[in-house]
Amino acid sequence: MNPVMSLCPVCEETLSITRLHCSACETSIEGRFSLGPFARLSAEQLHFVEAFVRCEGKLTHLEGELGMSYPTLRGRLNEIVQAMGYTPRAQAKASRVELAEARRAVLDALDAGEIDAADALRQLGEIGGQ
């Protein structure tokens, strides 16, 4: 069997599965089926995930198995997390810190009298929507 393609070879948009077939009883089911986030990964990324699981998620063991440095492994892992449609924790944490800093700047401006309460509320509302 060939591996399932997840992207259209013509336009590179996501493909959807529309038919499932049982070769034992010849039953076929038609509809729209999702492959899930692992289908978004390249063969190289899937190889990395398999090694990651074999090493029970321990990057120190993975360093030896794949012959890569810790920073390279972290980078690859973050790429895979993003490819699967998620936000890496470090990036999510940075976003939360940036939001907190932006809120603090608005409150400091309010405290210094640079903006009024209405402006502060508007700006805080805009920051919260990011």
VMD Tcl script that builds the backbone (N, CA, C; Angstrom):
set m [mol new atoms 390]
animate dup $m
set s [atomselect $m all]
$s set {name element resname resid chain x y z} {
  {N N MET 1 A 0.839 -1.184 0.000}
  {CA C MET 1 A 0.000 0.000 0.000}
  {C C MET 1 A 0.880 1.242 0.000}
  {N N ASN 2 A 0.396 2.267 -0.638}
  {CA C ASN 2 A 1.082 3.551 -0.652}
  {C C ASN 2 A 0.669 4.357 0.569}
  {N N PRO 3 A 1.573 5.210 1.082}
  {CA C PRO 3 A 1.158 6.082 2.179}
  {C C PRO 3 A 0.109 7.071 1.684}
  {N N VAL 4 A -0.757 7.502 2.577}
  {CA C VAL 4 A -1.827 8.425 2.218}
  {C C VAL 4 A -1.239 9.818 2.001}
  {N N MET 5 A -1.599 10.432 0.889}
  {CA C MET 5 A -1.183 11.809 0.621}
  {C C MET 5 A -2.142 12.734 1.358}
  {N N SER 6 A -1.604 13.798 1.935}
  {CA C SER 6 A -2.476 14.738 2.634}
  {C C SER 6 A -2.649 16.046 1.872}
  {N N LEU 7 A -1.753 16.313 0.893}
  {CA C LEU 7 A -1.846 17.533 0.097}
  {C C LEU 7 A -2.051 17.199 -1.369}
  {N N CYS 8 A -2.836 18.005 -2.044}
  {CA C CYS 8 A -3.094 17.828 -3.470}
  {C C CYS 8 A -1.796 18.065 -4.244}
  {N N PRO 9 A -1.422 17.145 -5.130}
  {CA C PRO 9 A -0.192 17.334 -5.897}
  {C C PRO 9 A -0.301 18.451 -6.936}
  {N N VAL 10 A -1.500 18.927 -7.221}
  {CA C VAL 10 A -1.691 19.986 -8.217}
  {C C VAL 10 A -1.664 21.368 -7.560}
  {N N CYS 11 A -2.519 21.572 -6.544}
  {CA C CYS 11 A -2.645 22.910 -5.943}
  {C C CYS 11 A -2.110 22.993 -4.514}
  {N N GLU 12 A -1.711 21.874 -3.933}
  {CA C GLU 12 A -1.144 21.788 -2.581}
  {C C GLU 12 A -2.134 22.125 -1.467}
  {N N GLU 13 A -3.429 22.064 -1.762}
  {CA C GLU 13 A -4.437 22.218 -0.714}
  {C C GLU 13 A -4.641 20.868 -0.033}
  {N N THR 14 A -5.259 20.882 1.144}
  {CA C THR 14 A -5.486 19.661 1.908}
  {C C THR 14 A -6.482 18.748 1.193}
  {N N LEU 15 A -6.121 17.485 1.070}
  {CA C LEU 15 A -7.015 16.487 0.488}
  {C C LEU 15 A -7.937 15.947 1.574}
  {N N SER 16 A -9.115 15.487 1.178}
  {CA C SER 16 A -9.998 14.831 2.141}
  {C C SER 16 A -10.263 13.410 1.658}
  {N N ILE 17 A -10.422 12.511 2.608}
  {CA C ILE 17 A -10.736 11.120 2.307}
  {C C ILE 17 A -12.242 11.050 2.084}
  {N N THR 18 A -12.659 10.446 0.984}
  {CA C THR 18 A -14.095 10.371 0.699}
  {C C THR 18 A -14.614 8.942 0.617}
  {N N ARG 19 A -13.702 7.958 0.704}
  {CA C ARG 19 A -14.173 6.574 0.623}
  {C C ARG 19 A -13.267 5.667 1.448}
  {N N LEU 20 A -13.896 4.785 2.227}
  {CA C LEU 20 A -13.196 3.747 2.983}
  {C C LEU 20 A -13.685 2.405 2.464}
  {N N HIS 21 A -12.767 1.448 2.380}
  {CA C HIS 21 A -13.136 0.160 1.796}
  {C C HIS 21 A -12.534 -0.984 2.615}
  {N N CYS 22 A -13.341 -2.014 2.878}
  {CA C CYS 22 A -12.880 -3.222 3.561}
  {C C CYS 22 A -12.607 -4.285 2.499}
  {N N SER 23 A -11.363 -4.726 2.383}
  {CA C SER 23 A -11.033 -5.732 1.369}
  {C C SER 23 A -11.512 -7.127 1.776}
  {N N ALA 24 A -11.811 -7.339 3.056}
  {CA C ALA 24 A -12.275 -8.650 3.505}
  {C C ALA 24 A -13.723 -8.913 3.093}
  {N N CYS 25 A -14.599 -7.935 3.286}
  {CA C CYS 25 A -16.019 -8.155 2.981}
  {C C CYS 25 A -16.526 -7.276 1.843}
  {N N GLU 26 A -15.639 -6.492 1.261}
  {CA C GLU 26 A -15.970 -5.614 0.129}
  {C C GLU 26 A -16.966 -4.501 0.481}
  {N N THR 27 A -17.078 -4.164 1.756}
  {CA C THR 27 A -17.929 -3.051 2.155}
  {C C THR 27 A -17.202 -1.743 1.871}
  {N N SER 28 A -17.919 -0.778 1.333}
  {CA C SER 28 A -17.366 0.557 1.105}
  {C C SER 28 A -18.250 1.582 1.795}
  {N N ILE 29 A -17.619 2.577 2.368}
  {CA C ILE 29 A -18.334 3.658 3.041}
  {C C ILE 29 A -17.855 4.963 2.414}
  {N N GLU 30 A -18.808 5.787 1.996}
  {CA C GLU 30 A -18.455 7.067 1.399}
  {C C GLU 30 A -18.883 8.203 2.310}
  {N N GLY 31 A -18.112 9.258 2.303}
  {CA C GLY 31 A -18.368 10.439 3.121}
  {C C GLY 31 A -17.110 11.285 3.138}
  {N N ARG 32 A -16.990 12.148 4.118}
  {CA C ARG 32 A -15.769 12.949 4.283}
  {C C ARG 32 A -15.139 12.546 5.607}
  {N N PHE 33 A -13.905 12.082 5.539}
  {CA C PHE 33 A -13.205 11.578 6.711}
  {C C PHE 33 A -11.914 12.363 6.915}
  {N N SER 34 A -11.583 12.610 8.158}
  {CA C SER 34 A -10.368 13.346 8.503}
  {C C SER 34 A -9.278 12.371 8.924}
  {N N LEU 35 A -8.053 12.687 8.561}
  {CA C LEU 35 A -6.922 11.859 8.967}
  {C C LEU 35 A -6.334 12.296 10.301}
  {N N GLY 36 A -6.629 13.490 10.728}
  {CA C GLY 36 A -6.074 13.994 11.962}
  {C C GLY 36 A -4.757 14.717 11.740}
  {N N PRO 37 A -4.197 15.257 12.806}
  {CA C PRO 37 A -3.015 16.112 12.681}
  {C C PRO 37 A -1.753 15.396 12.198}
  {N N PHE 38 A -1.643 14.090 12.417}
  {CA C PHE 38 A -0.431 13.390 11.984}
  {C C PHE 38 A -0.314 13.334 10.465}
  {N N ALA 39 A -1.428 13.446 9.770}
  {CA C ALA 39 A -1.403 13.414 8.306}
  {C C ALA 39 A -0.727 14.650 7.730}
  {N N ARG 40 A -0.599 15.696 8.524}
  {CA C ARG 40 A 0.034 16.933 8.056}
  {C C ARG 40 A 1.558 16.843 8.066}
  {N N LEU 41 A 2.100 15.798 8.668}
  {CA C LEU 41 A 3.550 15.695 8.828}
  {C C LEU 41 A 4.210 15.078 7.606}
  {N N SER 42 A 5.423 15.538 7.334}
  {CA C SER 42 A 6.222 14.957 6.252}
  {C C SER 42 A 6.776 13.616 6.725}
  {N N ALA 43 A 7.336 12.849 5.803}
  {CA C ALA 43 A 7.927 11.554 6.162}
  {C C ALA 43 A 9.049 11.750 7.178}
  {N N GLU 44 A 9.842 12.783 7.006}
  {CA C GLU 44 A 10.944 13.067 7.937}
  {C C GLU 44 A 10.409 13.408 9.329}
  {N N GLN 45 A 9.333 14.192 9.375}
  {CA C GLN 45 A 8.740 14.547 10.659}
  {C C GLN 45 A 8.124 13.331 11.341}
  {N N LEU 46 A 7.497 12.448 10.574}
  {CA C LEU 46 A 6.943 11.216 11.151}
  {C C LEU 46 A 8.049 10.333 11.707}
  {N N HIS 47 A 9.179 10.267 11.005}
  {CA C HIS 47 A 10.333 9.501 11.491}
  {C C HIS 47 A 10.790 10.066 12.841}
  {N N PHE 48 A 10.838 11.386 12.952}
  {CA C PHE 48 A 11.219 12.036 14.201}
  {C C PHE 48 A 10.237 11.668 15.312}
  {N N VAL 49 A 8.935 11.722 15.020}
  {CA C VAL 49 A 7.912 11.399 16.025}
  {C C VAL 49 A 8.054 9.951 16.481}
  {N N GLU 50 A 8.305 9.033 15.549}
  {CA C GLU 50 A 8.498 7.623 15.915}
  {C C GLU 50 A 9.695 7.468 16.845}
  {N N ALA 51 A 10.796 8.136 16.520}
  {CA C ALA 51 A 11.984 8.070 17.377}
  {C C ALA 51 A 11.690 8.699 18.735}
  {N N PHE 52 A 10.961 9.801 18.746}
  {CA C PHE 52 A 10.585 10.483 19.981}
  {C C PHE 52 A 9.787 9.547 20.884}
  {N N VAL 53 A 8.852 8.811 20.310}
  {CA C VAL 53 A 8.035 7.864 21.081}
  {C C VAL 53 A 8.904 6.712 21.579}
  {N N ARG 54 A 9.779 6.181 20.703}
  {CA C ARG 54 A 10.678 5.093 21.126}
  {C C ARG 54 A 11.537 5.515 22.315}
  {N N CYS 55 A 11.935 6.779 22.332}
  {CA C CYS 55 A 12.774 7.306 23.416}
  {C C CYS 55 A 11.938 7.829 24.580}
  {N N GLU 56 A 10.642 7.532 24.552}
  {CA C GLU 56 A 9.708 7.903 25.612}
  {C C GLU 56 A 9.708 9.399 25.895}
  {N N GLY 57 A 9.937 10.201 24.846}
  {CA C GLY 57 A 9.895 11.645 24.985}
  {C C GLY 57 A 11.117 12.264 25.629}
  {N N LYS 58 A 12.138 11.474 25.865}
  {CA C LYS 58 A 13.352 11.981 26.514}
  {C C LYS 58 A 14.326 12.477 25.445}
  {N N LEU 59 A 14.484 13.799 25.391}
  {CA C LEU 59 A 15.331 14.381 24.358}
  {C C LEU 59 A 16.793 13.982 24.524}
  {N N THR 60 A 17.225 13.702 25.743}
  {CA C THR 60 A 18.615 13.271 25.933}
  {C C THR 60 A 18.858 11.929 25.248}
  {N N HIS 61 A 17.880 11.035 25.280}
  {CA C HIS 61 A 17.999 9.752 24.583}
  {C C HIS 61 A 17.912 9.964 23.070}
  {N N LEU 62 A 17.064 10.892 22.670}
  {CA C LEU 62 A 16.868 11.184 21.253}
  {C C LEU 62 A 18.132 11.779 20.634}
  {N N GLU 63 A 18.881 12.548 21.431}
  {CA C GLU 63 A 20.152 13.103 20.947}
  {C C GLU 63 A 21.053 11.990 20.434}
  {N N GLY 64 A 21.171 10.928 21.227}
  {CA C GLY 64 A 22.020 9.806 20.839}
  {C C GLY 64 A 21.466 9.037 19.652}
  {N N GLU 65 A 20.157 8.830 19.638}
  {CA C GLU 65 A 19.557 8.042 18.563}
  {C C GLU 65 A 19.616 8.746 17.215}
  {N N LEU 66 A 19.361 10.051 17.206}
  {CA C LEU 66 A 19.325 10.779 15.940}
  {C C LEU 66 A 20.618 11.534 15.640}
  {N N GLY 67 A 21.510 11.601 16.629}
  {CA C GLY 67 A 22.774 12.304 16.423}
  {C C GLY 67 A 22.594 13.801 16.228}
  {N N MET 68 A 21.632 14.378 16.934}
  {CA C MET 68 A 21.363 15.818 16.832}
  {C C MET 68 A 21.549 16.462 18.194}
  {N N SER 69 A 21.878 17.752 18.187}
  {CA C SER 69 A 22.036 18.487 19.437}
  {C C SER 69 A 20.665 18.796 20.042}
  {N N TYR 70 A 20.668 19.091 21.333}
  {CA C TYR 70 A 19.425 19.414 22.029}
  {C C TYR 70 A 18.692 20.590 21.374}
  {N N PRO 71 A 19.394 21.709 21.054}
  {CA C PRO 71 A 18.679 22.824 20.412}
  {C C PRO 71 A 18.060 22.441 19.061}
  {N N THR 72 A 18.744 21.594 18.295}
  {CA C THR 72 A 18.200 21.140 17.012}
  {C C THR 72 A 16.949 20.305 17.241}
  {N N LEU 73 A 16.996 19.419 18.235}
  {CA C LEU 73 A 15.828 18.590 18.553}
  {C C LEU 73 A 14.646 19.451 18.985}
  {N N ARG 74 A 14.898 20.455 19.843}
  {CA C ARG 74 A 13.816 21.349 20.286}
  {C C ARG 74 A 13.212 22.067 19.088}
  {N N GLY 75 A 14.073 22.522 18.186}
  {CA C GLY 75 A 13.591 23.205 16.987}
  {C C GLY 75 A 12.729 22.298 16.129}
  {N N ARG 76 A 13.191 21.056 15.920}
  {CA C ARG 76 A 12.406 20.098 15.125}
  {C C ARG 76 A 11.071 19.807 15.795}
  {N N LEU 77 A 11.101 19.637 17.109}
  {CA C LEU 77 A 9.867 19.352 17.842}
  {C C LEU 77 A 8.886 20.518 17.715}
  {N N ASN 78 A 9.374 21.742 17.818}
  {CA C ASN 78 A 8.505 22.910 17.657}
  {C C ASN 78 A 7.927 22.981 16.248}
  {N N GLU 79 A 8.733 22.637 15.234}
  {CA C GLU 79 A 8.240 22.615 13.852}
  {C C GLU 79 A 7.101 21.603 13.704}
  {N N ILE 80 A 7.261 20.445 14.339}
  {CA C ILE 80 A 6.238 19.402 14.261}
  {C C ILE 80 A 4.963 19.848 14.973}
  {N N VAL 81 A 5.123 20.457 16.129}
  {CA C VAL 81 A 3.963 20.966 16.871}
  {C C VAL 81 A 3.189 21.956 15.998}
  {N N GLN 82 A 3.904 22.857 15.328}
  {CA C GLN 82 A 3.254 23.833 14.449}
  {C C GLN 82 A 2.625 23.161 13.234}
  {N N ALA 83 A 3.320 22.187 12.647}
  {CA C ALA 83 A 2.788 21.483 11.472}
  {C C ALA 83 A 1.487 20.763 11.808}
  {N N MET 84 A 1.351 20.335 13.064}
  {CA C MET 84 A 0.136 19.649 13.487}
  {C C MET 84 A -0.983 20.632 13.831}
  {N N GLY 85 A -0.699 21.919 13.734}
  {CA C GLY 85 A -1.726 22.929 13.966}
  {C C GLY 85 A -1.781 23.468 15.379}
  {N N TYR 86 A -0.765 23.197 16.178}
  {CA C TYR 86 A -0.728 23.663 17.560}
  {C C TYR 86 A 0.319 24.761 17.714}
  {N N THR 87 A 0.305 25.431 18.857}
  {CA C THR 87 A 1.296 26.452 19.170}
  {C C THR 87 A 2.298 25.866 20.155}
  {N N PRO 88 A 3.594 25.941 19.838}
  {CA C PRO 88 A 4.593 25.451 20.796}
  {C C PRO 88 A 4.473 26.196 22.122}
  {N N ARG 89 A 4.742 25.516 23.227}
  {CA C ARG 89 A 4.582 26.107 24.558}
  {C C ARG 89 A 5.408 27.372 24.727}
  {N N ALA 90 A 6.656 27.341 24.241}
  {CA C ALA 90 A 7.525 28.508 24.394}
  {C C ALA 90 A 6.920 29.719 23.691}
  {N N GLN 91 A 6.353 29.502 22.520}
  {CA C GLN 91 A 5.735 30.586 21.762}
  {C C GLN 91 A 4.475 31.069 22.468}
  {N N ALA 92 A 3.677 30.153 22.994}
  {CA C ALA 92 A 2.458 30.524 23.711}
  {C C ALA 92 A 2.801 31.316 24.968}
  {N N LYS 93 A 3.864 30.893 25.667}
  {CA C LYS 93 A 4.286 31.595 26.877}
  {C C LYS 93 A 4.757 32.996 26.525}
  {N N ALA 94 A 5.529 33.119 25.427}
  {CA C ALA 94 A 6.004 34.430 24.993}
  {C C ALA 94 A 4.824 35.336 24.671}
  {N N SER 95 A 3.793 34.788 24.046}
  {CA C SER 95 A 2.606 35.576 23.711}
  {C C SER 95 A 1.917 36.079 24.974}
  {N N ARG 96 A 1.821 35.228 25.988}
  {CA C ARG 96 A 1.194 35.639 27.249}
  {C C ARG 96 A 2.010 36.743 27.919}
  {N N VAL 97 A 3.338 36.622 27.866}
  {CA C VAL 97 A 4.210 37.638 28.461}
  {C C VAL 97 A 4.041 38.959 27.721}
  {N N GLU 98 A 3.992 38.903 26.385}
  {CA C GLU 98 A 3.808 40.120 25.590}
  {C C GLU 98 A 2.472 40.784 25.909}
  {N N LEU 99 A 1.414 39.998 26.061}
  {CA C LEU 99 A 0.106 40.555 26.412}
  {C C LEU 99 A 0.145 41.222 27.784}
  {N N ALA 100 A 0.792 40.575 28.740}
  {CA C ALA 100 A 0.894 41.141 30.087}
  {C C ALA 100 A 1.670 42.457 30.057}
  {N N GLU 101 A 2.747 42.492 29.260}
  {CA C GLU 101 A 3.538 43.723 29.152}
  {C C GLU 101 A 2.723 44.837 28.500}
  {N N ALA 102 A 1.939 44.496 27.486}
  {CA C ALA 102 A 1.109 45.501 26.813}
  {C C ALA 102 A 0.054 46.045 27.773}
  {N N ARG 103 A -0.552 45.161 28.557}
  {CA C ARG 103 A -1.547 45.611 29.541}
  {C C ARG 103 A -0.899 46.527 30.582}
  {N N ARG 104 A 0.296 46.120 31.040}
  {CA C ARG 104 A 1.014 46.920 32.034}
  {C C ARG 104 A 1.326 48.304 31.473}
  {N N ALA 105 A 1.706 48.401 30.193}
  {CA C ALA 105 A 2.024 49.693 29.577}
  {C C ALA 105 A 0.792 50.596 29.548}
  {N N VAL 106 A -0.374 50.025 29.259}
  {CA C VAL 106 A -1.611 50.812 29.248}
  {C C VAL 106 A -1.914 51.314 30.654}
  {N N LEU 107 A -1.789 50.443 31.646}
  {CA C LEU 107 A -2.070 50.848 33.027}
  {C C LEU 107 A -1.072 51.895 33.513}
  {N N ASP 108 A 0.186 51.754 33.108}
  {CA C ASP 108 A 1.198 52.757 33.468}
  {C C ASP 108 A 0.875 54.110 32.834}
  {N N ALA 109 A 0.429 54.087 31.563}
  {CA C ALA 109 A 0.057 55.333 30.880}
  {C C ALA 109 A -1.143 55.980 31.571}
  {N N LEU 110 A -2.087 55.167 32.008}
  {CA C LEU 110 A -3.249 55.680 32.741}
  {C C LEU 110 A -2.800 56.296 34.060}
  {N N ASP 111 A -1.935 55.599 34.768}
  {CA C ASP 111 A -1.429 56.068 36.058}
  {C C ASP 111 A -0.650 57.377 35.913}
  {N N ALA 112 A 0.069 57.524 34.796}
  {CA C ALA 112 A 0.867 58.732 34.562}
  {C C ALA 112 A 0.024 59.879 34.016}
  {N N GLY 113 A -1.258 59.621 33.749}
  {CA C GLY 113 A -2.133 60.661 33.229}
  {C C GLY 113 A -1.982 60.899 31.737}
  {N N GLU 114 A -1.299 59.994 31.037}
  {CA C GLU 114 A -1.088 60.145 29.594}
  {C C GLU 114 A -2.346 59.805 28.800}
  {N N ILE 115 A -3.204 58.953 29.370}
  {CA C ILE 115 A -4.479 58.601 28.738}
  {C C ILE 115 A -5.556 58.635 29.812}
  {N N ASP 116 A -6.816 58.763 29.376}
  {CA C ASP 116 A -7.912 58.751 30.347}
  {C C ASP 116 A -8.463 57.327 30.483}
  {N N ALA 117 A -9.408 57.160 31.391}
  {CA C ALA 117 A -9.953 55.827 31.680}
  {C C ALA 117 A -10.630 55.215 30.460}
  {N N ALA 118 A -11.327 56.033 29.677}
  {CA C ALA 118 A -12.009 55.508 28.485}
  {C C ALA 118 A -10.996 54.961 27.482}
  {N N ASP 119 A -9.895 55.694 27.280}
  {CA C ASP 119 A -8.847 55.215 26.368}
  {C C ASP 119 A -8.216 53.930 26.901}
  {N N ALA 120 A -7.993 53.897 28.204}
  {CA C ALA 120 A -7.387 52.704 28.809}
  {C C ALA 120 A -8.286 51.489 28.612}
  {N N LEU 121 A -9.590 51.655 28.848}
  {CA C LEU 121 A -10.525 50.543 28.654}
  {C C LEU 121 A -10.541 50.077 27.204}
  {N N ARG 122 A -10.543 51.033 26.273}
  {CA C ARG 122 A -10.549 50.683 24.853}
  {C C ARG 122 A -9.274 49.911 24.495}
  {N N GLN 123 A -8.120 50.428 24.945}
  {CA C GLN 123 A -6.847 49.777 24.630}
  {C C GLN 123 A -6.751 48.391 25.268}
  {N N LEU 124 A -7.203 48.276 26.503}
  {CA C LEU 124 A -7.177 46.963 27.164}
  {C C LEU 124 A -8.093 45.978 26.443}
  {N N GLY 125 A -9.233 46.461 25.961}
  {CA C GLY 125 A -10.135 45.602 25.186}
  {C C GLY 125 A -9.488 45.122 23.900}
  {N N GLU 126 A -8.745 46.008 23.235}
  {CA C GLU 126 A -8.048 45.628 22.004}
  {C C GLU 126 A -6.950 44.609 22.289}
  {N N ILE 127 A -6.235 44.809 23.377}
  {CA C ILE 127 A -5.161 43.875 23.740}
  {C C ILE 127 A -5.746 42.513 24.068}
  {N N GLY 128 A -6.856 42.490 24.796}
  {CA C GLY 128 A -7.482 41.222 25.164}
  {C C GLY 128 A -7.957 40.430 23.973}
  {N N GLY 129 A -8.245 41.089 22.842}
  {CA C GLY 129 A -8.735 40.428 21.642}
  {C C GLY 129 A -7.645 39.830 20.784}
  {N N GLN 130 A -6.389 40.053 21.144}
  {CA C GLN 130 A -5.280 39.543 20.330}
  {C C GLN 130 A -5.076 38.084 20.531}
}
mol reanalyze $m
mol bondsrecalc $m
mol representation Tube
mol addrep $m
